[in-house]
Amino acid sequence: MKYLKIILFVLILTSLTGCVSYTELNETAIIDTILIDKKDEQYIVTINMLTPTKDDLEKRKTYTATNTSLDKCLSELYLSTTKKIAFSHLELLAITPNIQQEELKEIINLFLNRVDSRNTFSTIVVTYPDKLFDYKTKDINELININHNERGIVSIKQFDSIIKDILEMNVSYVPRIKIEDELIIEGYQSIYSETRLLSIDESIGYNFITNNIKQGLFNINDIGIKLNTSNTTIKVNKNKIDINITSSYQVLNNNQNKKDSEITKSYNNALKKYINQFIYNNKPNYFNNLIEKYQYDYYKDHKNFKLEFDIHVTSTKIENSNIQGGNSFE
């Protein structure tokens, strides 16, 4: 249906302006997914081109090009498809763990310098990329959305958000999936100033810290718990970082017949564990950049400062679900 809308939009635009001819439309490749890898100093770029027909509105075909630069790859793809490569309908950028800081800079410049590209497409890191195009783009994005809504491990990361992270924090965290017999969420991968797969606990901790946790289902000491609300406030004062989380939860099952106070204590400790897992493994990058951003004078005069953390979690058991969230830095 969405591809039908794309075609109808172009046809309406043609009839209104007269500026887009049928020939121009026929010579433009509608790309919804691009995969970028690099091996042996060579970029490997694969595109998923939509070629809808009257009988098959979701017909598609993949093309691959290998060369020393992204621009040369796009030129080769143009020769292969005989169509102009346009990213105005791009929905997914997939990169592999082989993409490091310098390659990521080139990718960012590629999309920022193209007039036919928007920056609101989702971005993932993928292992076993050969199987990526066995799945539709919407199915991959839906997998991440379902995970966000139900498990709280990862969430959609749009390209413009990655650029913002890099400018502000010198690092960004992107959902990483692997494709074997099925699509599997691995957690977040840090990109740009470091390249590392975060554990599931670290990924959840990052979501709590950035208040990107929409909902979560947890098994804590054999007790099923559903997160309903979460709000995080972070205060930065010199080298000290105060992390304050308020949340509410429901008990789905209490196999241990624990008291409410005991469940709340276990739940709070679990949230602190997720936060500490992220803190322990990310001190050199994320939090140092946080100090630099919000306490620049202190950061400038104290190059070898030691970070101090204080984590407070306040939770309330409730009976009804009411999902909401917020975030603030002071």
Sequence and secondary structure as in RCSB ss.txt:
>XXXX:A:sequence
MKYLKIILFVLILTSLTGCVSYTELNETAIIDTILIDKKDEQYIVTINMLTPTKDDLEKRKTYTATNTSLDKCLS
ELYLSTTKKIAFSHLELLAITPNIQQEELKEIINLFLNRVDSRNTFSTIVVTYPDKLFDYKTKDINELININHNE
RGIVSIKQFDSIIKDILEMNVSYVPRIKIEDELIIEGYQSIYSETRLLSIDESIGYNFITNNIKQGLFNINDIGI
KLNTSNTTIKVNKNKIDINITSSYQVLNNNQNKKDSEITKSYNNALKKYINQFIYNNKPNYFNNLIEKYQYDYYK
DHKNFKLEFDIHVTSTKIENSNIQGGNSFE
>XXXX:A:secstr
 HHHHHHHHHHHHHHHHS S HHHHHTEEEEEEEEEEEETTEEEEEEEEE   SS TT EEEEEEEESSHHHHHH
HHHHHHSSEEE TT  EEEE TT  HHHHHHHHHHHHT TT  S SEEEEEESGGGGGGS HHHHHHHHHHHHHH
T S    BHHHHHHHHHHHSEEEEEEEEESSSEEEEEEEEEES  EE  HHHHHHHHHHTT    EEEEETTEEE
EEEEEEEEEEEETTEEEEEEEEEEEEEEETT   HHHHHHHHHHHHHHHHHHHHHHHIIIIIHHHHHHH HHHHH
H TT   EEEEEEEEEE SS   EEEEEE 
